[in-house]
Amino acid sequence: MNRKQKSMVVRIAITTAMLVAVHAFHVAVWLRIALYLTAYLVIGYDILYKAGRGILNRRVFDENFLMAVATVGAIVLAVSEGSHDYNEAIAVMLFYQIGEWFQRYAVGRSRRNISELMDIRPDYANVERDGALQRVDPDEVEVGTVIVVQPGEKVPIDGVVVDGSSSLDAAALTGESLPREVRAGEEIVSGCINLTGLLRIRTTKAFGESTVSRILDLVENASSRKSRSEDFIARFARVYTPAVCGAALALALLPPLVRLFALGLPPAWEDWIYRALTFLVISCPCALVISIPLSFFAGIGGASRAGILVKGSNFLEALAQTRIVVFDKTGTLTQGVFEVNGIHHNELENEKLIELAALAESSSTHPISRSLQRAYGKEIDRSRVTEVQEIGGNGVIAHVDGMEVAAGNARLMERLGVPYINCHHTGTIIHIAIRGAYAGHIVISDVVKPHAAEAVAALGRAGVNRTVMLTGDSRAVADQVAAELGIGEAVGELLPADKVARVEEIMCAKPERSKLAFVGDGINDAPVLARADVGIAMGAMGADAAIEAADVVLMDDDPLKIAKAIRISRKCLSIVRQNIVFAIGVKLVCLALGAFGIANMWLAIFADVGVMVLAVLNAIRALFVRKL
C-alpha cells in the first residue's frame, strides 16, 4: 500500500471505532452529536472539499457533489426530526471511501505490472576511462562507445557484446522467465539484467532510440488512447449525472406540492426529501466511471506482464474483434536468418564441399555468403584463396588451394558450360563446380520460427477464421512456408506498396464488425501496419519504423503471443460488458425502489458502493492472464 492508501485505512478505522463507541456506551447527547460529526468529517472531509472545489470551478455534477448533497441532507433531516441519528450519513461516506480504497488498490495492482516494466529504466551507464569505471548518464553515451555492465546491473543501451559472456534476465521485456545466454558478437537489447558475467558492449544506438526507451514511451502513452466503451461511459456520465440531479430535485419538490395544492394532503416534506437523497446516493455512477477504465488498464497491465505491449485500450478492443490475421514472412514467421538446409548430388564429403564454398565466398558480404561461412564454423584462412572474381547476379569464381572453385546459381553454371542438376527443394540453390566439373549443390533457406505453426493453429482456436501470408519472396517459397505452417492463403513477389493494396482489398471484403490484424517486423511493413485495423510488430529485433507504426508490440518476437493477445483482449472486453450490464441493471432497479419509497439509505449504499466494489473486484480479474 502507498501512503494515501495507508492514510485511508487509518481514517476508516477511526470512523468505525467512533461509531462503535457511540453505540456501545451511553453518552450525553452533546457528546453523541460531537462524535457523530467528528466521525463524519474524518471520513468525508476530502469529498466535501472536492465538491466545494467543483462548485467553484463550475464542474458541479460529479460523484463528490452527489455524496456531499446526500449526506449533508441526511444530517439536516436528522437534526430537523430531532433524532440525532447520523448513522446513515456516516455510513454512506464510510462505505463510499471503502469502495474508493478498493478501486485505488486495484489500480495499484495493475500499475505494479507496468511499474515493474518501468524498473527497466537504467539510472546510469559504466564507461571505462583511464583504467577506472565511471558512471555517466545514459543520454550522454555516444553510439559506438564501449560500456561495461557488471553482474546485477541493467543493460542501459542496445549494442553488441565485444567481450565476455553471461546470462540475461529479460523477463521485464518478454515475460519469459528463462535466462538468455549471450557471448561476444551477439546483439543485446537494453532493459535486460545481467546475471552472471561481466560484459563489454559496443553501443549501436543512442539511449533515446534504444529498446528500453521505446518501450517506456509506448507504456506511458497507452492510457491516452481510449476505447469506444470508455468514450461511451464518459459521454454517459456527462449526461446522466445532471439528469439524476434534476430528477432528485423534482422528486423532493413536486410530490409534496401536488399533495398540498392538488390533493389537500400534508406535504410530507421530510419523507420526499429523504427519498430524493436516497435517489441521489443510488444514482451515483461510480461503478461505471471507475470499473470500465480500470478493466482496460488492468488488461493492458496483464498483457505487459506477458511481454505484449498494447498502445491503448482502443487497440485492446479492436484485438477482441479480430477475425483476419495477415502475416509478413521473413522475420515474422521465419527467423530471417538463412541457413544451410541440405547438400545434394555431391561426390565430396558434405564438410569438404561446405569448406570450399565458404572459402570461395569469403570475400563477399552477401547474406548467402555469410550463411555459408557460418555453416563452415571455422575461422576463414584467406591465404588459401586467390584470384577471386565476383560476377554480379551469378556468383563467385575463386582459386582455393590452387583449385578453381565456382559457387553460384544456375546462370553461373550455364556461363561456365558446366552441366548441373536442378533441386526439387525450395530455397536458394548454390551450385558448386570444381576444376570445371559439377560437384553438387547446397540448399540455403530461411528457418521457420519454432512456434510459428503452433501460433497459426492457436489463432484458429482463438476465433480467427482467415489467415493470409504476404511476402516479397518467390511464390514457390511462399506456398511452401504457408503449407508447412497451415496458413490458408499465401501471396509472393510483392513490393511494400503491393502489400498495402492487398490488405486494403481484404479489408474491403471483410464483414463490417470483423477486424484485420497485420503482423510484421521490417521497415517495409510500416505502411501496412499503419493501414490495418490492428498492427502487430515484433519488438525484440523488429525495425524501429515498424514498432512506431504498430498498435501492439510483441517483445520476444514469438508469434504464439498473437493468439494470447487476442485471448487477453476478449477476457478484458467480457469483464467490461459484465460490469456495464451489472452496474446499470442494479442502478435502475434500486432507483425505481428509491423513487417509490421502498429503498432506504442502506439499500442506496449497496446500490452505490456495493456495486462499485463488486465491479472493481471483477475488473481486477483482467490482470490474471498467465493461464490464457
N, C-alpha and C positions, 0 to 999 in steps of 0.2 A: 504493500500500500504506500502511496505517496503521502506527503504532509497534509494535503487537503482532505484526503480520504480518512486519515487518522483523526484529523480535527472533527470531521463529521461524525465519526464513531463516538467520540467523546461527547459531542452535543446530543446525539441520540441517547446515549447512556444517562446523561444528566437529566434530560427531559423525562425519560422513563422513570428514573429514580424519584423525581419530584411528583409525578403522577401517582406512583405507588405510595409515597409518603402522605399525600393528601387523602388517599382512600384508606390507608392503614391506621392513621392516627386522627383522633378527633381534635381539631384545632379551631381556634377562633375564626369567625367569618372573614375578618380583615386579613388574617394570615393566609387563609384558604385562597382568597382572591389574589393576594400578593404572589403566592406560589404558582397559581394558575397563570397569571400574566407573565411572571418571570420565565416559566417553562415555555410559554408561547413565544416570547421574544428570543430565548436561547435557540430554539429550533427554527424559528422563522424570520429572524431579523434580515437575513440576506435576501429572502424572497420579497419582503416588504420594500427593501432598498431598491431591488431591481425593478419592482413595479412602479415605484416613485420615479426612478430614472426613465423608465419607459414613457410615463405620462409627460415628463418634462421634455423628452426628445420626440414627442408626438408619435411614438410607437406603442400605442396603448394596448392593443389586443394581442396578448400572448399568455402563456400558461401562468406566469408570475402574477399578472393582473387578475386572472381568474381565481387563483389561490388566495390572493390578498383580499379581494372583494368578498369571496365566500366565507373566509374565516373571520374577518373583521365584522361582517354582517352577522355571523353566528354569535359572536361575543356581544354585539349590540342587542340582539334578541334576548340573550341570557340575562343581560342587565335589565332590559325593559320588563321582562317577566319576573324579575327578582329571584330567579332560581340559582344564580351564581354557579351554574354548571357549565363549565367551559370545555368539557371533555371532548366534545365533537370538534370544536375549532382546533384544539391542540392536536387531536388525532389526525385530522386532515393534513396539517403541517408535518406531523411526525412521520406518517406513512408516505407522504409525498417525498420527504427527504430520504427515507429508506429506499424508495424506488429510484431516486436520483443517484444514490450511492451504488446501487446495483448497476445502473447504467454506466457510471464512471468506472466501476470495476471491470465491466465488460469491455469498454473502450480500452482500458489499460491492458487487458489480456491480449486483445488484437494488436494494440500498438507495440506490445512487447515483442511480437514476432518481427515487426518491422524495425523496432529499435535494436534487436539482435543483428538485423541486417545492417543497421546504421553503425554498429560496432566495428564494421569492416573499415570504416574511415580511418586511415593512418594518421597518427599525430606527427610523425617525423620520418625522415629517411637518413640512413647512415652512409656518409661519404668518407672514403679514406683519404686523408690529407696529411702529408709529412709523417707517414707511418702510424697515424692515430685516427680512430674513428671520430667523426664529427657529426652531430645531429643537426640536420637542416630541415627547413620547411619543404615538404614535397613539391610545392609550387615552384621552388627555386631550382629544382633539379632539371638540367637540360637533357634533351634527347641525346643518347649516346654515352651518358655518364655511367660509370660502373658504381653500383651501390652494393652495400653489404647488408644482408638480412641474417640475423642471428637466430638460433633456436628460440621459439616462443614469441617472435616478433611477426607483425603483419607485413606482407609484401606491399609496399606503398605504390609502386608504379609497374605497369606492364613492361616486360622485357624478355631477354634470352639469357639463360644461365651460361656463364662463361667459365665458372669454376665451382666445384662442389656437387654434392648430391644430398637429397633429403626427402622426407615425407611431408606432404602438404595437407592441411585440413581445409577443404573447400566447402564445408557444409553450409556456411552462411551464403555462399554463392549459388550452389547447385542443389542443396538439400540432400546431397549424397554423404553418408556418414563414413564411408571407407576412405582412408587417406590415399592420396595420389603420389606416386614416386616420380621424382624428377632428377635429371642429371645434366651435365654440361651439353650444350647445344639445343636443349629443349626450350620451347616458349613457356612463359609463366605469366599469369594474369594477377593483377593487384586484387587485394581483398582476402587472399589465402593466408593462412597462418603457418609459418614454418615450424615444424615439429621437432626435427632431429638435428640435421647437419647445418653447417654454415654455408651460405650461398653467396656467390658474387654474381650480380645480374647487370647486364648492359641494357639500359632503358631504351625502348623503341618508341615510346610515346611520351608526350608531356602529361603531367598529372591530370590536368583538366580534360584530357582526351582518353584517359585510361579507363579500364573496365569499372573500377570502383566508383569513379566519378559519374560515369554514365548511369550506373545502377541507382546511385543515390538521387540523381536528378529525376529518374523515372519514378521512384517511390515518392519523393517529395511532392511531385506534381499529380500523383494519381487521384487524390481527393478532389481536384478541381474539375474533373470530368464526370458530370452527374448522369445517372441513368434516367430513363423515362419514368420509372417508378418514383425516384426521388424528386424529379421535377413535378410530377403529379401531386405528391404529398405536400410539397412547398406551396403549390398553387391552391391546393385544397385547404391548407391551414390559413392562408390569407383570406379566403372567402368564408370559411367555416367559423372561425373564432368571432368575428364581428356579428355573424348571423346568430350564433347561440347567445351572445351577449344581448342582442336585441330581443331574442325570444325570451330570455330570462327576465328582462325588464318588463316585457309585455305580460309575462306570467305573474309578476309581482303587482302590476297596476290594474290590468284590465278586469280580471275576475272580481276583485273587491269593488271596483267601480260599478260593474254590472250588477253585483249583488245589492249595492247600496242604492243606486238610482233606478234600475230597471225592475228589480225583484223586491225591493223594500226590505232586504235582509241585512243583518250586521255584516260589515265588510270583511271581517276576519283577516285583518292585515298581517298579523303575526304568522298565521298559517300559510298564506300565499307567499309572503316574503321568504319563509323557511323553504317552501317548495322551490322558489326561484334560486335561492342559494344552493340548495341541493342539486338543482338542474345545472348550475354553473360548475360545481365540482365534478359532476358526472361528465359534462361536456368537454372537459379539458383534453386536448388531443395528444397528450404526452406519448402514449403508446405508439401512435403512428409516427409522430415527428421524430421520436428518438430511435425506435427499433428498426425502421426501414433503412436509414443511412448506416446504422450500426451493423445491420446484416451484411450490407455490401462491404463495409470497412473490414468486418471480420472475414469475409470471403477473400478479399484482397490480401489480408494478413496471413490467412491459412495457405493461400496459393504461394505467397512469397516464401513461406517456410518449406514448401515443396520444391523450391527452385524455379517457380513460374512467376514472372513479374507482369502484372496486369496494370496498364497505364491509367485505368479509370473504371468506375462502376458501369459506365455505358458499354464498355467493351466486354465486361463480365456478363452483362445482359445479352449482348449480341452473341457471345460464345454459346450461351444456353440454347439459342435458336439455330445453331449451325447444323446444316444438313448436307452441305457440299464442302469437301476439302480438296484443294488443288495444291500439288506439291511441285517445287523445283526438284531437280535430281541431285546434281553434284553439290556436295556439302550439306545436303538436307537429308536425303535418303541414303546417299553414299558418303564415304569419308573424304572424298575429294583428294585422295592420295592414290596414285597409280602404283600398282604392284605387279610383279611377275606372277601370272596365274597358270602358266603352262609352257612346256617346251616340247615340240613335236618334230618328228621326222629327222632327228639328229643322229649322226653316227658317233660323234664325240660324247663324252660324259656331260651331263647337264651342267655340272660345276665348271667344266672347262669352257663350254660354249658361253656361259654367262660371263666368265672371266675375260674371254676375248672380246665379247660385245661391250662390256663395261670399259675396257681399256681403249677400244676404238672410239667410244663415245665420250671419253674422259674430258675432252676439251670443250664439249658442248654444255650449255646451261639449260637446255630444253628439259621440261619435266620428264619426258620419256628417258632421256639420258640419265637424269638423276635417279630414276626408279631402277635402272639397270645397275647403277653404281651401288645403290642400297642393297639390291639383291646379291651383288658380289660380296659385300660385307667386310672387305678388307681395304686397307689403305692403298690408293692408286699409286703405282710406281710409274710416273710419267716418262722416266728414262727408257722404258720399254716401247714407247710409242713415238713413231716418226712419220713424217710426210702425211700429216693429217689434211684431208680435203673434205670440207663440208659442202654438200650440194643441197641448196635450199629446196624444200619440198620433196626431197628424195631420201637423204640420209647422209652417212659418213663413210669415207674410204680412208683407211689408215694402215700403216705398217706396224704390226705388233710382233715383237721378237723376230723381225725380218720378214714375217709373212704378211701378204696383203689380205686385210680383213675388210669386208664391206658389210655394213649394217644399215638397213633402211627398209623402205616399203617396196611394194611390187614394182613401182616405177623405176627404182634403182636397179632391181634385178633385170628388168627389161632393158634398161640403159646399158648394162654390162653384158647383156646377152646370156644371162645365167637362167636356165630353166628352174622354176620354183614351184612349190606345192601350196595351193590355197588351203586356208584353215577354216573349218566349219564352226569354230568357236567365235563368239562375239567379243570384240575388243580391238586394241591396236596391235597389228601383226608386224614384228620386226624380223625380216628375213636376213639370214647370215650366209655370206659366201666367203670361203677361204681359198686363196690362190685360184680364184675363178671357178670354183666348184661349190655347188649348193651344200650347206652344212646343217640346214634345219631352220626352224623359226621359233621365236619367243612370243608368247601371247601376254600382253600387258593390258590390264583393265582396272577400272575403279572398283574399290571394295565397298560392298553394301554394309551399312551400319548394322551392328549385331541385333538391335531391337527393331529394325525397320519393318520386317514382315509382321512381327507381333504388334507393332504400332498400328499398321493398317487394319489388322484383324480387330484390335481393340476399338478402333473408330467405328467399325461396323456394329459392335456390341453397344457402343455409346449412342447409337441412333443416326449415325452418318450414313446416308443411303447412296452417296455417289463420291467416288474418289477419282481424281484425274492427275496425271503427271505431265508437266510441260518442261521441255529441255531443249537446249541448243545442240545436244549431241545427235548422233545419227539415229535414223528411225529404227534400225536393227538393234542398236544398243537400248533405245527407249523401250522397244517391245520386249526385249529380254528381261530388263530390270522390272518392268511392270508385271510380267508373267511370274517372275521369281517372288515378287512381293505381294501379289494378289490385288494389284491396283486395276480398277475397271477399265480405264482409258489412258492412253499414252500418245503424246504428240511430240515428235522430234524435229530437229533442224529449225528451231525457232529463234529469232532475234528478240531482244528485250521488248521492242515495240510489238512484235507478233504475240508475245505472251500477254501483254495488256489487252490487245484486241481479242484474243481467245477467251480471256477471263471475262471481258465485257459481254461477249456472246453468251457465255454460260450464265452470267448474272441476269441478262435479259430474258432467258428462257426458264429461269428457276421460279418456283412458287413464291407468291408475294411475301409470306411470313417466314420463308426459309432464308438463312444467311449463308454466305460463302466465305470460307476462310482460306487464305493463301499462305503457304509455308515456304520460306526461302532464307537464304543466307548471304548471297552475293550482292555486290553493288548494283548489278544489273537487275536484281529483283526489287529494288526500291520502288520503281514506278508501280509494279503490280501489288506490292504490299500496301501502298497508299491507296490504290484503287479498290481493293477488296473490302468487303464488309468488316472483316477482321483480318489484320495482317499479323502473322506469327513469324518471328525471326529467331534464328539460332544465335544465342548471346555469347557463347564461350569463344568461338572462333569466327563468328559472323562479321561481315563488313559493317563499319560504323554507319554508313548510309542506310543499310537495311535495318539496323537496330533503331535508328532515328525514325524511320518511316513506319515501323511496325507498331501494333497496338498491344501485342503480347510478346514477351521475350522469354525463351527457354534458356536458362543459364548454363545447362550442361550439354546442350545440343542433342539431347535424347528425344527422338520423335515420339517415343512412348508417352512423353509428358503431354502431348496434344490431347489425347483422349482423357487424361487425368484433368487437364484444364477444363475440358467440356463438362466432366462429371462434377467438378467443384462448382462451376458456374450454375449448373442445374440444381444442385443442392441449395446454393445460395438463393436462387430465384424461387425455389419451392418454399423456403423459410420466409421470404418476403411476402409471398401470396398468403401463406398461413397467417402471418401477423396482420396483414391488411383485413382479411376476412374476419378473423377473431376479434380484432380491436373494434372494427366498425359494427360488427354484429352485436357484441356486448353493449356497446355505447347506445345503439338505437333502442335496444330492449330496456336498458336502465333509464334512458331519457324519457321514454313513454311512462315507465313506472313512477319516475320522479314528478312528471307533469301532473299525473293523476293522484299524487299524494301517497302512493303505495310505498315508494322507496324513501328511506330516511338518509341521514348524512353518513351512517355507517355503510350502507349499500353503495353510496356515492364514492366512498373511499375505495371500496373494492373495484368499482367500475373504472376509477381513475388509476389509482396506484397499483392495485392488484393486477389489472390487465397490463399495465406498463411493466411490472416486474416479470410477469409470465412471458410477455413479448420479448423482453431483454434477454431472459434466460434462453428462450428459443433461438434468438439471434446469435448467441454465443456458440451454438452448435456449428455455425459456419466456419469456426476456427479449426474444427477437428476434421482433417481431410486425409490423414495418413492412410486409412484403410480404403479410401475411394479408388 
